Structure formats: structure tokens, C-alpha cells
Amino acid sequence: MAFVEPVTLRDRGLRLEPLSLDHEDGLRAAAADGALWNLRVTSVPEPDRTRAYIEDALASRAAGHRFAFAVVDDATGTVLGTSSYHDILPAVRRVEIGYTWYAGHCQRTHVNTTAKLLLMGHAFDTLGCHVVGWRTDNFNFASQAAIERLGARKDGVIRGHALRRDGTIRDTVMYSMRAGEWPEARAQLLYLRDQPRAPR
């Protein structure tokens, strides 16, 4: 039995369901909303790489390392983006949340906060994780701010850790949250999620 079993999570008009090849067209359209593959510090697939991106995610799921979700508008079925559990370590009850990106029109909306609340809640409350982690490029300042907004704590920086899509070598900023910190973080995120947002 896998540590992360297939599950569909729902809240506030969002549905997180296991990523499959059925999401290929929707994921391609989401990435095209803002030409997200041109961002140097993300791993968004180019349009002709969308199927391979999903196949890689499914292979990682079969190996037990990653479980990818499609983030879907529950009312319309429109794919808005994707997020994953990855670096899954059942022995120490730890997962990381990453491989996260959304269509341009979803950014600075409730989508990311709601999806993260669903993933964090499932990790801590259902899977019984002791720790949930995040990692991001040292130059992805927007991602760092978003992770810190979740209530995660910065663990440090791994220097010379990974290749970017342009072939340069990145430093990786690591964050984590422990199970004991989750209740307060959840309360704060629920509060922030429900606040009015400035127009884009």
C-alpha cells in the first residue's frame, strides 16, 4: 500500500484530483495562459512537452516518489494548474509540496491558498505527516514569499543544488512546517484566504 493513495480533495470551488493523461489538453491551456514555460525559475512544460510532463509525473508516482494533482475548477472542469507531493519519505512521515503552477489568470487569487490548505490538511490530518517541506529557486522570490505566507519556516539554502531549465545551476531554498505548527498556520491561512484581494 502506497503512503499517498489516490484521493480527490475539494474546497471553495476547487477540486484536486490525481493527474492523468486526460488532463493533457487542460494543462497545456493553463500553461499557455501567461506562457509560463518562459519563466526561468519554474518547471512549467512547453506546449509540446505537456504529455511527457504528465508521463514523468505518473512514472514518479509509480515509483512512490511523487504524487501529482490536477487543480480543477469544480464547476466547469477547467484545469487551472497542478501541484504535487514529492520527495515522499514514508519512514519519517514527510512529504514536500511542489511542482506547483497555475494559469496566469489564477495568480493572486484564492486558488493557491485553497490548494495548499487542502494539501497541507491531507498531509497532516490524514497521512499523519510529522513534517511538510517546500523548496524553491533562490531567485524565485515570488515563490519564497508565497511559501513564507503559508507559515513555513526557512531551513536554509542548499548551494549548487540543481539545474535550471536554461542549464544554469541554482541554489535551492528549503522550508518546512512541523505537525505542531499546523493548527496555528491553518487558522492564519483561513483568515488570509477570506480577506478581500486587491484587483490585479
C-alpha positions as CSV (number, residue, x, y, z in Angstrom):
1,M,0.0,0.0,0.0
2,A,1.4,3.4,-1.0
3,F,1.9,6.1,1.6
4,V,-0.1,8.5,-0.7
5,E,-3.2,6.8,-2.1
6,P,-5.4,8.3,-4.9
7,V,-7.7,10.9,-3.4
8,T,-9.8,13.8,-4.6
9,L,-9.8,16.9,-2.4
10,R,-12.4,19.7,-2.6
11,D,-13.0,23.2,-1.2
12,R,-14.2,26.6,-2.3
13,G,-14.9,25.6,-5.9
14,L,-11.6,23.8,-6.4
15,R,-11.0,20.1,-7.0
16,L,-7.6,18.5,-6.7
17,E,-7.7,15.1,-8.4
18,P,-4.9,12.7,-9.4
19,L,-3.1,14.0,-12.5
20,S,-3.7,11.8,-15.6
21,L,-3.2,11.9,-19.3
22,D,-6.9,13.0,-19.5
23,H,-5.6,16.4,-18.2
24,E,-3.2,17.0,-21.1
25,D,-5.2,19.5,-23.1
26,G,-6.3,21.4,-20.0
27,L,-2.8,21.5,-18.6
28,R,-1.4,22.8,-21.9
29,A,-4.0,25.5,-22.0
30,A,-3.3,26.5,-18.4
31,A,0.5,26.8,-19.2
32,A,-0.4,28.9,-22.2
33,D,-2.2,31.4,-20.1
34,G,0.9,33.6,-19.5
35,A,3.3,31.5,-21.5
36,L,4.6,30.2,-18.2
37,W,7.3,28.0,-19.7
38,N,9.3,31.1,-20.4
39,L,9.9,31.7,-16.7
40,R,13.4,30.8,-15.9
41,V,12.8,29.7,-12.4
42,T,9.9,27.3,-12.9
43,S,9.4,23.8,-14.4
44,V,6.3,24.5,-16.4
45,P,6.3,22.4,-19.6
46,E,6.4,23.9,-23.1
47,P,3.1,23.0,-25.0
48,D,4.7,20.1,-26.9
49,R,6.1,18.7,-23.7
50,T,2.9,18.6,-21.8
51,R,2.3,14.9,-22.4
52,A,5.8,14.0,-21.4
53,Y,5.5,16.1,-18.3
54,I,2.4,14.1,-17.2
55,E,4.1,10.8,-18.1
56,D,7.1,11.7,-16.0
57,A,4.8,12.6,-13.1
58,L,3.0,9.2,-13.5
59,A,6.3,7.3,-13.6
60,S,7.4,9.1,-10.3
61,R,4.0,8.2,-8.8
62,A,4.5,4.5,-9.7
63,A,8.0,4.7,-8.1
64,G,6.5,6.2,-4.9
65,H,8.5,9.5,-5.1
66,R,5.8,12.0,-6.3
67,F,2.0,12.2,-6.4
68,A,0.8,14.9,-8.8
69,F,-2.7,16.5,-8.7
70,A,-4.5,18.5,-11.3
71,V,-6.1,21.6,-9.8
72,V,-9.5,22.0,-11.4
73,D,-12.4,24.4,-11.3
74,D,-15.0,22.2,-9.8
75,A,-17.9,23.9,-11.5
76,T,-16.6,24.0,-15.1
77,G,-14.0,21.2,-15.1
78,T,-11.3,23.7,-16.4
79,V,-7.8,22.7,-15.4
80,L,-6.2,25.6,-13.6
81,G,-2.8,24.1,-12.9
82,T,-1.1,21.4,-10.9
83,S,0.6,20.7,-7.6
84,S,2.3,17.6,-6.2
85,Y,3.5,15.8,-3.1
86,H,7.1,14.9,-3.8
87,D,10.2,13.6,-2.1
88,I,7.8,11.3,-0.2
89,L,9.5,9.7,2.8
90,P,7.1,7.3,4.5
91,A,9.6,6.1,7.1
92,V,9.8,9.6,8.6
93,R,6.3,10.6,7.6
94,R,7.5,13.5,5.5
95,V,6.3,14.9,2.1
96,E,7.2,18.1,0.2
97,I,4.7,20.1,-1.7
98,G,5.9,21.5,-5.1
99,Y,5.8,21.3,-8.8
100,T,3.1,23.9,-8.4
101,W,2.0,26.3,-11.1
102,Y,-1.2,27.9,-12.2
103,A,-2.7,29.6,-15.2
104,G,-1.9,33.4,-15.3
105,H,-5.5,34.4,-14.5
106,C,-5.5,32.3,-11.3
107,Q,-2.4,34.1,-9.8
108,R,-3.1,36.4,-6.9
109,T,-6.5,34.7,-6.3
110,H,-7.6,32.3,-3.6
111,V,-6.6,29.3,-5.8
112,N,-3.1,28.7,-4.4
113,T,-4.0,29.3,-0.8
114,T,-7.0,26.9,-1.1
115,A,-5.0,24.2,-2.9
116,K,-2.2,24.5,-0.3
117,L,-4.7,24.2,2.6
118,L,-6.1,21.1,1.0
119,L,-2.7,19.5,0.5
120,M,-1.4,20.5,3.9
121,G,-4.5,19.4,5.6
122,H,-4.4,16.0,3.9
123,A,-0.7,15.6,4.7
124,F,-1.0,16.4,8.4
125,D,-4.5,15.3,9.3
126,T,-4.9,12.2,7.1
127,L,-1.4,11.0,6.2
128,G,-0.2,11.8,9.7
129,C,2.9,13.6,8.4
130,H,5.4,14.9,11.0
131,V,6.8,17.4,8.5
132,V,5.8,19.0,5.3
133,G,8.5,20.7,3.2
134,W,8.9,23.1,0.3
135,R,11.9,24.0,-1.9
136,T,12.3,26.8,-4.5
137,D,14.9,28.5,-6.6
138,N,16.9,31.1,-4.7
139,F,15.9,33.7,-7.4
140,N,12.2,32.8,-7.3
141,F,11.3,35.5,-4.8
142,A,7.5,35.2,-5.5
143,S,7.6,31.5,-4.6
144,Q,9.6,32.2,-1.4
145,A,7.1,34.9,-0.4
146,A,4.2,32.5,-1.1
147,I,5.8,29.7,1.0
148,E,6.5,32.0,3.9
149,R,2.9,33.2,3.7
150,L,1.8,29.6,4.4
151,G,3.6,29.8,7.7
152,A,6.6,27.6,6.7
153,R,10.0,28.2,8.3
154,K,13.1,28.7,6.2
155,D,15.5,25.8,6.9
156,G,18.4,27.1,4.8
157,V,19.9,27.1,1.4
158,I,21.5,24.2,-0.5
159,R,24.1,25.7,-2.7
160,G,24.7,24.4,-6.2
161,H,21.8,22.0,-5.9
162,A,20.0,21.6,-9.2
163,L,19.9,22.6,-12.8
164,R,17.5,25.3,-14.1
165,R,15.8,24.8,-17.5
166,D,18.4,27.1,-19.1
167,G,21.3,24.9,-17.9
168,T,22.5,27.2,-15.1
169,I,23.0,25.8,-11.6
170,R,20.7,27.0,-8.9
171,D,20.8,27.3,-5.2
172,T,17.7,25.8,-3.5
173,V,15.9,27.5,-0.6
174,M,14.4,24.9,1.8
175,Y,11.4,25.4,4.0
176,S,9.4,23.2,6.3
177,M,6.4,23.0,8.8
178,R,6.1,20.6,11.6
179,A,2.8,19.0,12.7
180,G,2.7,21.0,15.9
181,E,2.8,24.2,13.9
182,W,-0.1,23.3,11.5
183,P,-3.1,24.3,13.6
184,E,-2.0,27.9,14.0
185,A,-0.8,28.0,10.4
186,R,-4.2,26.7,9.2
187,A,-6.1,29.3,11.3
188,Q,-4.0,32.1,9.8
189,L,-4.3,30.8,6.2
190,L,-8.1,30.5,6.6
191,Y,-8.1,34.1,7.7
192,L,-5.9,35.3,4.9
193,R,-7.8,33.3,2.3
194,D,-11.0,35.0,3.2
195,Q,-9.6,38.6,3.0
196,P,-10.5,40.8,0.0
197,R,-7.7,40.9,-2.5
198,A,-6.5,44.0,-4.4
199,P,-7.5,44.0,-8.1
200,R,-4.9,42.5,-10.4
